[in-house]
Amino acid sequence: MSTHPKSARPFAAHEWMIAWRYARARRAEGGVSVMTWISVIGIMLAVAALIIVLAVRSGFRTDFVDTILGANAHATIYNAVELNAAGQPERVIPDYEALAARLASVEGVTRAAPLVRGQVMANLRDRNTGVEVYGITLSDLQGVPRIAQPEEAIGSLSDFEQGVAIGSGVARELGIGLGDRIKLISPNGARTAFGVSPRVKSYDVVYIFTAGRFDIDRTRVYMPFAEAQSYFNRDGVADEIEVMVADPEMIDAKAIDLLQAGGDRALVFTWKQAAGSFLRALTIEDNIMFIILAVLVLLAAMNIVSGIIMLVKNKGRDIGVLRTIGLSQGAVMRVFFLTGAGIGLVGTTLGVILGVTFVLNIQSIFSAVNYIAGGGVWDPSIRGLYELPAELRGWDVFRSIALSLFLSFTVTIFPARSAARLNPVEALRYE
């Protein structure tokens, strides 16, 4: 009588003991150890796949945003089009210094830099490529993180006033080295009596940078601001103001303040507008991939159901004996629930270890795959990034664990209830 209250306590020690005994029982003893291992491996691989995919998706977004914000304006201020004295439409900014000062005074703005921009043809000997020229002062260029502190650089940015800075992709395309002279050809050159003639001018390459994003390195050329004004016929004016803020994610909240500081003709174009469609696509893809992989985890968890159903069938006599000696329906249900939940817990734990280990070593693994495949697995010209990014986030790992355990525990309830409802008389009739 003294042991009865203790034995009736839910999840008592004897329930754990029986569940452990059933989980590791060999087939010769009426167990299903093979199905147990299949279930564990299925859960492990599903959880690992979920963690790896979520880490890669997070890495893609982080790397994309980091390179965009590290080499591009958080917001660009430019003027609306109006007709000049000659009746031609233009949108240049004549009072760019005053406008930059007003924008820099807006709370949260860290830098406002006037720019002159234009697209030209770059040439060296018999090789040509299209590039985009940014006219900017040295002090403002030193405030662009991915240019001033790039992944790789050749030369010194302090020599910027004596030449131009180019991306490593431009240098590779033209075969340019430090100190070579690059020829820039613009169709909108000097105005003559016979029209506008192309402008051709050569500059020393004093700095070669790798920003970490293929499309930037492949097209970007920086030129001293005053020289860009002269080269693009922008004497005394700028094309736009590049604005950097302390919190780029909140740039939309700053748009109104920037418009007010910019004046009546001012227009604002933020980095989220420029990359908005891509970021939305990433978010949608993240949600879809999570749902698809959640189904994969569910399919792996269904192996637990199969295993527990087989275990209940093989252990029918044992269930009858346990019920006969006083084990309640609830206790029998908890025994088989613990068996299935334990399988899910072990599989989830191994899956987390495998997934985290894979993510932490993903570059080495990917390099090995690329080597075995003979190269060409990753094309930066298509993806814009030089390597497969991955970022391990605690929230992604947590929701992977939560999903796996929830599904594993939930699907185990149904065969466990079936075992609890087994009639002991029927179970022992032919014994």
VENZI-V362007 format. One record per residue. RES is the residue in one letter. OMEGA is omega in whole degrees, 0 to 359 (none if undefined). NEAR is the number of other C-alpha atoms within 10 Angstrom. D_FIRST is the distance of its C-alpha to the first C-alpha in Angstrom with 1 decimal. Layout:
# VENZI-V362007
[[RES & OMEGA & NEAR & D_FIRST] [RES & OMEGA & NEAR & D_FIRST]]
This chain:
# VENZI-V362007
[[M & 183 & 5 & 0.0] [S & 181 & 6 & 3.8] [T & 185 & 7 & 5.4] [H & 179 & 9 & 5.3] [P & 180 & 8 & 7.9] [K & 182 & 11 & 9.7] [S & 182 & 17 & 10.2] [A & 182 & 14 & 11.4] [R & 180 & 11 & 13.9] [P & 178 & 11 & 17.4] [F & 177 & 14 & 19.3] [A & 185 & 14 & 16.5] [A & 182 & 12 & 17.7] [H & 177 & 12 & 16.9] [E & 176 & 22 & 18.9] [W & 181 & 17 & 21.8] [M & 181 & 12 & 21.6] [I & 179 & 15 & 21.9] [A & 178 & 22 & 24.6] [W & 180 & 16 & 26.6] [R & 180 & 13 & 26.4] [Y & 183 & 23 & 27.8] [A & 184 & 23 & 30.5] [R & 182 & 16 & 32.0] [A & 177 & 17 & 31.6] [R & 183 & 13 & 35.0] [R & 180 & 13 & 36.5] [A & 179 & 8 & 36.3] [E & 181 & 12 & 32.5] [G & 180 & 17 & 32.5] [G & 182 & 23 & 32.8] [V & 185 & 21 & 35.6] [S & 179 & 19 & 36.5] [V & 177 & 14 & 40.1] [M & 177 & 20 & 39.2] [T & 181 & 25 & 37.0] [W & 177 & 18 & 40.1] [I & 179 & 17 & 42.4] [S & 180 & 25 & 40.1] [V & 181 & 25 & 40.0] [I & 178 & 21 & 43.8] [G & 178 & 25 & 44.5] [I & 182 & 33 & 42.6] [M & 182 & 27 & 44.2] [L & 180 & 21 & 47.7] [A & 180 & 27 & 47.3] [V & 179 & 31 & 46.1] [A & 179 & 29 & 48.7] [A & 180 & 21 & 51.4] [L & 180 & 28 & 50.3] [I & 182 & 30 & 50.5] [I & 182 & 26 & 53.9] [V & 179 & 20 & 55.5] [L & 179 & 26 & 54.4] [A & 179 & 23 & 55.7] [V & 179 & 18 & 59.0] [R & 177 & 21 & 59.4] [S & 179 & 21 & 58.7] [G & 178 & 18 & 61.2] [F & 183 & 19 & 63.8] [R & 181 & 17 & 63.7] [T & 181 & 15 & 63.6] [D & 179 & 19 & 66.4] [F & 181 & 20 & 68.4] [V & 181 & 17 & 68.1] [D & 180 & 16 & 68.8] [T & 177 & 18 & 72.0] [I & 183 & 21 & 73.1] [L & 182 & 18 & 72.6] [G & 183 & 21 & 73.9] [A & 181 & 21 & 77.3] [N & 179 & 19 & 77.9] [A & 173 & 22 & 78.3] [H & 174 & 25 & 75.3] [A & 178 & 26 & 77.8] [T & 179 & 22 & 81.5] [I & 178 & 27 & 83.9] [Y & 183 & 23 & 87.1] [N & 174 & 20 & 89.8] [A & 182 & 15 & 90.4] [V & 173 & 13 & 93.5] [E & 181 & 13 & 96.8] [L & 177 & 10 & 100.4] [N & 183 & 10 & 102.5] [A & 180 & 7 & 106.1] [A & 180 & 6 & 107.2] [G & 180 & 8 & 105.1] [Q & 179 & 9 & 102.6] [P & 176 & 12 & 98.8] [E & 180 & 13 & 97.0] [R & 180 & 17 & 93.7] [V & 181 & 19 & 94.5] [I & 182 & 24 & 93.6] [P & 182 & 15 & 96.7] [D & 189 & 11 & 95.0] [Y & 180 & 20 & 92.2] [E & 179 & 16 & 92.1] [A & 179 & 11 & 91.7] [L & 178 & 21 & 89.1] [A & 179 & 21 & 87.1] [A & 179 & 14 & 87.2] [R & 180 & 16 & 85.9] [L & 180 & 26 & 83.1] [A & 180 & 20 & 82.1] [S & 178 & 14 & 81.8] [V & 182 & 17 & 79.1] [E & 179 & 12 & 75.7] [G & 178 & 15 & 73.6] [V & 181 & 19 & 76.6] [T & 181 & 15 & 77.0] [R & 174 & 21 & 80.2] [A & 188 & 25 & 82.9] [A & 174 & 25 & 85.4] [P & 180 & 24 & 88.5] [L & 166 & 24 & 88.8] [V & 184 & 27 & 91.6] [R & 176 & 21 & 90.4] [G & 178 & 16 & 92.2] [Q & 183 & 18 & 91.9] [V & 174 & 21 & 94.5] [M & 176 & 16 & 95.3] [A & 185 & 24 & 94.7] [N & 168 & 20 & 97.0] [L & 184 & 18 & 97.5] [R & 185 & 10 & 100.3] [D & 183 & 6 & 99.6] [R & 183 & 10 & 96.0] [N & 174 & 16 & 95.0] [T & 177 & 15 & 91.8] [G & 180 & 16 & 91.0] [V & 174 & 21 & 89.4] [E & 184 & 18 & 88.5] [V & 175 & 25 & 90.2] [Y & 173 & 21 & 88.6] [G & 187 & 26 & 91.0] [I & 178 & 24 & 89.2] [T & 181 & 20 & 90.0] [L & 182 & 17 & 88.8] [S & 178 & 10 & 86.7] [D & 179 & 16 & 85.0] [L & 179 & 21 & 84.4] [Q & 177 & 15 & 82.7] [G & 177 & 17 & 80.2] [V & 190 & 18 & 79.1] [P & 186 & 16 & 76.0] [R & 177 & 23 & 76.2] [I & 180 & 26 & 80.0] [A & 177 & 18 & 80.1] [Q & 184 & 16 & 77.0] [P & 176 & 16 & 76.9] [E & 176 & 11 & 74.9] [E & 179 & 13 & 78.2] [A & 174 & 17 & 81.7] [I & 182 & 14 & 85.1] [G & 182 & 16 & 87.7] [S & 179 & 14 & 87.5] [L & 179 & 20 & 86.9] [S & 178 & 12 & 89.3] [D & 187 & 14 & 92.1] [F & 183 & 20 & 91.3] [E & 181 & 16 & 94.5] [Q & 181 & 13 & 96.6] [G & 179 & 20 & 95.3] [V & 174 & 25 & 92.3] [A & 183 & 29 & 88.7] [I & 176 & 29 & 87.4] [G & 182 & 26 & 84.2] [S & 177 & 28 & 83.5] [G & 176 & 22 & 83.5] [V & 179 & 23 & 87.1] [A & 180 & 21 & 88.1] [R & 181 & 12 & 86.7] [E & 182 & 15 & 88.4] [L & 183 & 18 & 91.8] [G & 184 & 13 & 91.5] [I & 173 & 19 & 92.0] [G & 179 & 17 & 91.5] [L & 180 & 16 & 91.7] [G & 176 & 13 & 95.2] [D & 178 & 15 & 96.4] [R & 179 & 19 & 98.2] [I & 180 & 22 & 96.6] [K & 178 & 18 & 98.8] [L & 185 & 22 & 97.6] [I & 179 & 20 & 99.5] [S & 178 & 19 & 99.3] [P & 181 & 14 & 101.1] [N & 183 & 16 & 101.6] [G & 184 & 17 & 103.9] [A & 177 & 15 & 107.2] [R & 180 & 12 & 109.0] [T & 178 & 8 & 112.6] [A & 181 & 6 & 115.5] [F & 180 & 6 & 114.4] [G & 181 & 10 & 110.7] [V & 180 & 12 & 107.6] [S & 178 & 14 & 107.7] [P & 178 & 13 & 104.7] [R & 180 & 16 & 103.8] [V & 181 & 17 & 103.2] [K & 182 & 13 & 102.2] [S & 181 & 16 & 100.7] [Y & 175 & 16 & 98.2] [D & 175 & 16 & 96.8] [V & 185 & 23 & 93.2] [V & 184 & 23 & 91.8] [Y & 178 & 25 & 88.0] [I & 186 & 27 & 85.8] [F & 171 & 28 & 82.2] [T & 183 & 21 & 79.1] [A & 180 & 27 & 77.0] [G & 177 & 26 & 74.3] [R & 190 & 24 & 75.0] [F & 185 & 21 & 77.4] [D & 175 & 17 & 79.2] [I & 181 & 24 & 79.9] [D & 185 & 22 & 81.1] [R & 186 & 24 & 83.2] [T & 192 & 21 & 85.1] [R & 172 & 22 & 85.1] [V & 177 & 27 & 88.2] [Y & 181 & 24 & 88.6] [M & 176 & 26 & 92.1] [P & 188 & 21 & 93.3] [F & 182 & 21 & 93.4] [A & 179 & 16 & 97.2] [E & 179 & 19 & 98.1] [A & 177 & 23 & 95.9] [Q & 181 & 21 & 97.8] [S & 185 & 12 & 101.1] [Y & 184 & 23 & 100.0] [F & 180 & 21 & 98.6] [N & 180 & 15 & 101.3] [R & 183 & 18 & 98.9] [D & 177 & 13 & 101.1] [G & 181 & 13 & 99.8] [V & 174 & 17 & 96.8] [A & 179 & 25 & 93.2] [D & 184 & 22 & 91.4] [E & 176 & 23 & 88.0] [I & 178 & 26 & 85.8] [E & 184 & 21 & 82.7] [V & 173 & 23 & 79.9] [M & 180 & 25 & 76.8] [V & 183 & 20 & 73.9] [A & 181 & 13 & 71.1] [D & 183 & 12 & 68.4] [P & 181 & 20 & 69.6] [E & 181 & 12 & 66.6] [M & 184 & 13 & 67.8] [I & 180 & 20 & 71.4] [D & 179 & 18 & 71.4] [A & 180 & 10 & 70.7] [K & 187 & 18 & 73.8] [A & 181 & 17 & 76.1] [I & 179 & 12 & 77.3] [D & 180 & 13 & 78.2] [L & 178 & 26 & 80.0] [L & 179 & 17 & 82.0] [Q & 178 & 14 & 83.0] [A & 183 & 18 & 84.2] [G & 179 & 21 & 85.9] [G & 187 & 12 & 88.3] [D & 184 & 10 & 89.5] [R & 188 & 14 & 90.1] [A & 172 & 20 & 86.9] [L & 182 & 17 & 84.3] [V & 175 & 19 & 81.0] [F & 186 & 15 & 79.4] [T & 179 & 19 & 76.0] [W & 178 & 19 & 74.2] [K & 175 & 20 & 71.5] [Q & 181 & 13 & 74.3] [A & 183 & 13 & 75.7] [A & 186 & 13 & 72.5] [G & 182 & 12 & 70.6] [S & 180 & 11 & 70.7] [F & 180 & 14 & 69.4] [L & 177 & 16 & 66.6] [R & 178 & 12 & 65.6] [A & 178 & 10 & 65.7] [L & 180 & 16 & 63.4] [T & 178 & 15 & 60.9] [I & 180 & 12 & 60.9] [E & 177 & 13 & 60.6] [D & 181 & 16 & 57.7] [N & 181 & 11 & 55.8] [I & 180 & 12 & 56.8] [M & 179 & 16 & 55.8] [F & 179 & 18 & 52.4] [I & 180 & 13 & 51.8] [I & 181 & 13 & 53.0] [L & 174 & 19 & 50.9] [A & 175 & 19 & 47.9] [V & 178 & 14 & 48.4] [L & 177 & 19 & 48.6] [V & 179 & 27 & 45.2] [L & 178 & 20 & 43.8] [L & 178 & 16 & 45.3] [A & 179 & 26 & 43.8] [A & 179 & 29 & 40.4] [M & 175 & 19 & 40.8] [N & 177 & 23 & 40.5] [I & 178 & 29 & 36.9] [V & 179 & 22 & 36.5] [S & 181 & 16 & 38.2] [G & 182 & 26 & 36.1] [I & 177 & 29 & 32.8] [I & 177 & 20 & 34.1] [M & 180 & 16 & 35.1] [L & 179 & 25 & 31.8] [V & 180 & 23 & 29.9] [K & 182 & 15 & 32.4] [N & 184 & 16 & 31.9] [K & 180 & 18 & 28.1] [G & 180 & 19 & 27.8] [R & 180 & 19 & 26.2] [D & 179 & 15 & 23.7] [I & 178 & 23 & 22.8] [G & 179 & 20 & 22.4] [V & 181 & 16 & 20.1] [L & 179 & 16 & 17.9] [R & 182 & 19 & 17.7] [T & 182 & 13 & 17.0] [I & 171 & 8 & 13.9] [G & 179 & 12 & 12.5] [L & 185 & 17 & 14.5] [S & 176 & 15 & 16.0] [Q & 180 & 20 & 19.7] [G & 180 & 16 & 19.7] [A & 178 & 22 & 18.1] [V & 179 & 24 & 20.7] [M & 181 & 22 & 23.4] [R & 178 & 24 & 22.5] [V & 182 & 25 & 22.7] [F & 174 & 31 & 26.2] [F & 179 & 25 & 27.2] [L & 178 & 26 & 26.5] [T & 180 & 28 & 28.5] [G & 179 & 29 & 31.4] [A & 178 & 24 & 31.3] [G & 177 & 20 & 31.3] [I & 179 & 27 & 34.4] [G & 181 & 29 & 36.0] [L & 179 & 21 & 35.2] [V & 179 & 17 & 36.7] [G & 179 & 30 & 39.7] [T & 180 & 29 & 40.3] [T & 178 & 20 & 40.2] [L & 178 & 19 & 42.6] [G & 178 & 27 & 44.8] [V & 179 & 25 & 45.1] [I & 181 & 15 & 46.1] [L & 182 & 18 & 48.6] [G & 180 & 24 & 50.0] [V & 178 & 18 & 50.5] [T & 179 & 13 & 52.1] [F & 182 & 17 & 54.4] [V & 181 & 22 & 55.5] [L & 180 & 15 & 56.2] [N & 188 & 11 & 58.3] [I & 181 & 17 & 59.8] [Q & 178 & 15 & 63.4] [S & 179 & 12 & 63.3] [I & 181 & 13 & 61.6] [F & 178 & 15 & 64.1] [S & 178 & 16 & 67.0] [A & 178 & 13 & 65.9] [V & 179 & 13 & 65.7] [N & 179 & 14 & 69.1] [Y & 181 & 12 & 70.5] [I & 181 & 10 & 69.2] [A & 179 & 10 & 70.6] [G & 178 & 9 & 74.0] [G & 177 & 12 & 73.9] [G & 180 & 9 & 74.5] [V & 182 & 13 & 70.9] [W & 180 & 15 & 71.1] [D & 182 & 13 & 74.4] [P & 180 & 15 & 74.7] [S & 179 & 12 & 77.6] [I & 186 & 9 & 75.3] [R & 177 & 14 & 72.2] [G & 180 & 16 & 73.9] [L & 186 & 19 & 71.6] [Y & 181 & 13 & 72.3] [E & 181 & 15 & 68.7] [L & 182 & 16 & 65.4] [P & 176 & 19 & 63.6] [A & 179 & 23 & 59.9] [E & 181 & 19 & 58.0] [L & 180 & 19 & 54.3] [R & 180 & 13 & 52.8] [G & 180 & 10 & 49.3] [W & 179 & 10 & 49.0] [D & 178 & 18 & 49.9] [V & 181 & 21 & 47.3] [F & 182 & 13 & 44.6] [R & 174 & 14 & 45.4] [S & 178 & 26 & 45.4] [I & 182 & 20 & 41.9] [A & 180 & 13 & 40.7] [L & 182 & 17 & 42.2] [S & 181 & 28 & 40.9] [L & 179 & 23 & 37.3] [F & 181 & 15 & 37.4] [L & 180 & 20 & 38.8] [S & 181 & 29 & 36.5] [F & 183 & 21 & 33.3] [T & 184 & 15 & 34.8] [V & 181 & 19 & 35.8] [T & 184 & 27 & 32.5] [I & 187 & 20 & 30.7] [F & 176 & 17 & 32.5] [P & 178 & 23 & 31.6] [A & 176 & 25 & 28.0] [R & 178 & 17 & 27.8] [S & 179 & 16 & 29.4] [A & 182 & 27 & 26.8] [A & 182 & 23 & 24.0] [R & 180 & 14 & 25.9] [L & 180 & 17 & 26.3] [N & 181 & 14 & 25.4] [P & 180 & 18 & 23.2] [V & 179 & 13 & 25.2] [E & 182 & 12 & 28.5] [A & 185 & 17 & 27.3] [L & 186 & 15 & 26.5] [R & 186 & 9 & 29.3] [Y & 179 & 7 & 31.8] [E & none & 6 & 29.6]]
